[in-house]
Structures are given as C-alpha cells and as structure tokens.
C-alpha cells in the first residue's frame, strides 16, 4: 500500500514559508493529515481483507426440489440426523463462493460503500493541493521566495535593531531626552514587574526599544552598514514590483473558494450516502445455471467500520469547512489589499513609513498572523528617515576626518576650503575639521546641517550649488552670528533656503539662478531687506528691473553685481537711491546706452558694463561728476569710437575698451594721466598716437589683436610699464628703445611679422623667458648672453 509520506509532495513547502501560513492553514494541514490517514487506513482494509461474504438464499422452488421424501427406513432417519448436524447443503465449492462474492460485490453493493476510502483519499489530496497551491504556482512562488528572502535579512539585520532602538524622530535633542526618560523608567521598574509586562502585553503595545539590548544596537560595522544599504535598495525594487499586481491575493482567494465549495460538496453527498453503508446486502444475480441459485444474502464485513469512519470523516470535514468559511470571512471582510503601519509609526517614532497595497499588503497581513514583529522590523527598511540615517552612518565610515583634511585647499579669498560633490549626505566627521573656514557643497539633496556645526568656529563662507540644505535650530543661530559669505546656485527661486534671510552677520551674498519674471513682487528678494550687514550683493539671473528690495538695503550696500542672461534691464531709476555704492556691474543686460541713473552715484569707484549692446558712449562726459571713479570697463560691446571728452575723466586709473569696434584712438584719451591700466585689445586700431608717452603711471598696456603696423617711440617713455601686450598685429620692427622699460616683466609679441628681436631687450632686467611670449625661432635671434639672462629664473 502507498505510505502516507508519499503524499508529502502535495503539501510540502520550504520551511521559511511557514511565516506565510496563518493558524487556520496550519490547523487545516493537520486536519488533512488525519483525513488522509482515514483514507489510507480504509484503503488498506479494503485490500487486505475480504470485501463481502455471500450465502445462497433459498426460494420456494428450490425448497420443494430439495425437500426429502417422507420415509421411515432406517437410512432415511440417519440422513435426517446428518442434516441436522451439518446444516443445509448447498452443493457449492470454494471457487463458486468466490465467484458469487465478487459478482455481488460488483452488482449489489452500493458504490459509496465500495469506494468510500478512495473518495476520502482523493478529497484529502485535493484539500492539500488547494492549501499550498500558491506556494507552487510559478507566478506567485517567485514573489513569495523573494519576499521571504528579504524578510529574513531585514529581520536579522543589525540595522533593524539599531534603528528601532535609536530613531525616535528627526530632532536629536528630543531623541536624547526620550532615551534618558526610558532609562529612568527602566531603573524604577522592578525585575519581576518587567518580566510580567513583557509576557502579558501584546507586541503592539510594547515599543521594541524597551525590549532590545542597547549594546547590540550600537554594534554596527562598515560591512553591516553596506549590507543594510543594499537591503534598502532591494526593498525599494521589490515594493515597486509587487505593488503593481495582486496575483498572490487572487490565488489565495481562489484556493479558499475551492476548499469551501469542496467542503459543501463533500458534506452534501456524504450526509445522504452514509446510510448506504449496510452490514447485510441482498443480492440477486442471474447465475442460477452456474450455481443453482439466483438470490444471495451477503455480509459486508467492513460496513460497520466504514460507517464509523465515514461519520468521523464527516466531522473532520465539517471542522475543515468551518475553518475555510472563517478564512473566507477574513479575506472578504478585511481590506487585505491595503496595509497601514500606523501602530509602528506610533511606537518607533519613524513617521515616514509608507502604507503599502496589493500583494505587498496581503503578504504583510499574512505575516501578522504569524508574528507581528516581522512586519514591524521590516517596516524599518521602508522608511526614508531610517535609510538616511544608515547613509549617514556609511558616509561617516567612508569620509573620515583625516580624509577630509587631505581635501582642504586655499581658495581665492585665502580661506581653507573643503568641497563635497554629489554625496548622499553631509558627513558628521566634517565637524571635527575645526580649522575649516569655507565649506562648498555641490549637488547634495535633502541635507540637514546639525547643531555640531557650532564646532567650526572659523567657518565664515558657505557655498551651496544645487544643494537643498536644512538647518537645525542651533545651527541657524550659529550661522546667524558667524557666516560672512553665502553663495547659492539654484534652478528655481523656491529652492532658496528660507534661513538665509535671517543671517544678520552676512556681508556678501551671491545668488545664481532663475527668478520670476516680475521680480518686484518676488517674496524672496523682498526679504533681503533684513540683511542689515550686507555689503556686497551678486545676482546672476534674468532680472527685468532692479527690485525695490535691493534699494532698501542701499544704506549699507557697497557693491552690486547684476549678471543677466541677456534679458534687457529697464527702469534703472532705482539706482539713483543707492548713493553709497562703490562698485557696480551690469553685465549682459542688453543696454544700448549708459544709464543716466549711474551719474548720480557720487561714491562710485568702479563701473563694469561688460557684454551689453553699447554702440555710442557720448554720455561718458557725465562721468566727470563721479570724482571717485577710478575703474571703467566698457569691454565686450559694439563701441566704434571713443569720445574726445573722455579727457575730463581725470581720476581714471583703469580703462577697458577691449572687444569693441574702435578704429581710431583720440589723442585726448591720453590726457587721463592717472591711467595705470589701459586695455584696447581686440579692436580695429591701426595707429597709436605719440601722446601715449604722457601716461607716466602706466603699468599695463594691451593692444593685442589689432592692426597696428608701427609703435611710437613715446610708448617706451612709459618707464613704469610691467606688462606690454602687442600680439597679433602687423608689427615688423621692435624699437631698441624697449630697453627703457627696465621694469617690464611680461611682453607679448606673438602673431606679428618680426624677423629678429633687438638685443636691447637685454636691458629689460625683469623680463624672463616665461614672461616673453614669442615664437621660439624668433627668440633664437637674440644674442646668446641675452637668452641666458632671460632663462635664469
């Protein structure tokens, strides 16, 4: 006979799958085993014992034929005595009895009495298949295996214990306070009371941070952190995959419905047919010509036992069916395609654990029937707060204080600067680098500056490029008092951090990004008036007019730099109110004329109108009222000539007319005798007036990329010249008087028509080979002693 163990394949699943078997599935599995044993036991009896025993039943005709004559002879008396002793003689042999038994078993015995054990066996196998079909079906088993694998790793991960023990919100101070309170409470509770508490209350009412040992929670090395990080990624991908469908829910519902239908079917026909299992069976088989009898009285040897087994089987089926009905009620009464972690959020303080749906929710409901602790620990890996905390831990392992110190550089403002690019967060170890003066964060998202920033007592400069930085309350107070320079690069004005408007010690603010078209109504810029110490403001944006908020800070604003993206800047009358400005830059503002409002800035010392659309600068005469103006930059425009009344700008020291369309230099230009820097490169100039010799203070002179063919000797009377740029012209001769320029350190001659260089270049003692920009072949025309002198550094 087939042993019971052969049926294990119908119900056997991986041991790990037990977490997805609620109590009713476990209970019905045991019922299935009992019903299976009933079926196997009945089949064994059916095979090993006689099924039915039949005897001939005499009719009236057979009795008359077999009746003996009424005689008084002695032999007749002895015959009667023999009949009384041995019973009725049927004249049938053993083979005939076997034939009769078989024929009556097939013809007369009710089919239910014959096949009852096999029916029990078949029905039980179907029950077992239905209970475990979703574990075997390819479309569902793969999801279950993946889920169980991730669930086990999440449950055993040290990060789960640490997160549930330590995370109680985003406020570190509150977390420390809660830890202190919890420790005090644990000290005040007696050990006996604590044991009773843990044993009697449900898991949902006991926060896990009370149960878990803290030494275990703190033990977390770098390898475990990386493994937990990988788990977060797996959980994210698995959630996206599983929440798309509900095949697991559908499969479980279908197999439950099949079990309920099967239960009703079995109960219906078994209740009716169980009475057909009888001990005595009347049998009429037309085999009189073979045996001499047609009617038989048969005894079903296992009828009594089968009757008891059938009633017992019906009881088990009834219990099985009621359990299946309860399962159906649980499936349809509760919303199993949605799962809420509300109780986990309340207990752990991790408020961002999301609710899930579809198959993901259904599996978590099944897990709760096994042990709610699984869902609670699994929820940690659905939380962004928990993931960010883990990333922070891994970040601290990767970026040690020593490694950060190695990345320190001195920036253009002579500050020790640290740049962090595309990190997942801000390493806590950065606050151990106490000598840090400038911090540059680029492409960092959702970063929070903790209270530990107060350790950086020398921090004065902060740069945020595409970086969303939030501040802790203590950090905000620290930056208000210490931060001097802030640079922010953004894509949308809404990305600007709100805390920047309260930096009362801020002296320099650099904002780069697109602002709204109507800047005057922009709340962001309206708030700048609160920056009482602001001295320099740089805006690289798309301004259409100067916001009123900039005028509101004019009482202390000294430097204003506006860099547009080509948008025309109109309505500049507000500039008149900014009388304290010393430097003004209006770059790429599509200006066609010099704004008249500028002429009212009596304290202006430097003006830059780079990359505009200036063609005429006749208004330059009005600059004579700006007595402090020393630097004027009109480069990268379309200016065709320089007005003669530029001579009235006697205070100018630096003048830039490069990258224009100037062809003629007026001699009056050189009446600005205080000029120390004159840049006329990238124009169409052909001639330099000899009046250039008047500029005795000239240190820098550039006429690169023009069409100059000759140089006036008076140029070399500017004996203070240190930089002379004559490259890319049409010069063919360099005057020996170049030796007068004893201080010359940089001379550019490339791109001309020189055939040789004068030996008098050796008189320029400050000129070295690195400062002489000339073709190598031309350099070789110098005497060897001059070349040796220049090569000596």
Buried (B, 14 or more C-beta within 10 A) or exposed (E): EEEEEEBEEBBEBEEBBEBBBBEBBBBBBEBBBBBBEBBBBBBEBBEEEEBBBBBBBBEEEBEEEEEEEEEEEEEEEEEEEEEEEEEEEBEBEEEBBEBBBEBBBEEBBBEBBBBBBEBBBEBBBBBBBBBBBBBBBEEBBEBBBBBBEBBEBBBEBBBBBBBBBBBBBBEBEEBEEBBEEBEEEEEEEEEEEEEEEEEEEEBBEBBBBBEBEBEEBEEBEEEBBBBBBEBBEBBEEBBEEBBEBBBBBBBBBEBBBBBBEBBBEBBEEBEEBBEBBBEEBEBEBEBEEEBBBBBBBBBBBBBEBBBEBBEEBBEBBBBBBEBBBEBBEBBEEEEBBBBBBEBBBEBBBBEBBBEBBBBBBBBBBBBBBBEBBBBBBBBBBBBBBBBBBBBBBBBBBBBEBEEBBEEBEEBEEEBBBBBBEEBBBBBBBBBBBEEBBBBBBBEBEEBBBBBBBBBBEEBBBBBBBBBBBBBBEBBBBBBBEBBBBBBBBBEEBEBBBEBBBBBEBBBBBBBBBEBBEEBBEBEBBBBBBBBEEBBBBBBBBBBBBBBBBBBBBBEEBBBBBBBBEEBBBBEBBBBBBBEBBBBBBBBBBBBEEBBEBBBBBEBBBBBBBBBBBBBBBEBBBBBBEBEEBBBBBBBBBEBBBBBEBBBBBEBBBBBBBBBBEBBBBBBBBBBBEBBBBBBBBBBEBBBBBBBBBBBEBBBBBBBBBBBBBBBBBBBBBBEBBBBBBBBBBEBEBBBBBBBBBEBBBBBBBBBBEBEEBBBBBBBBBEBBBEBBBBEEEBBEBBEEEBBEBBEEE
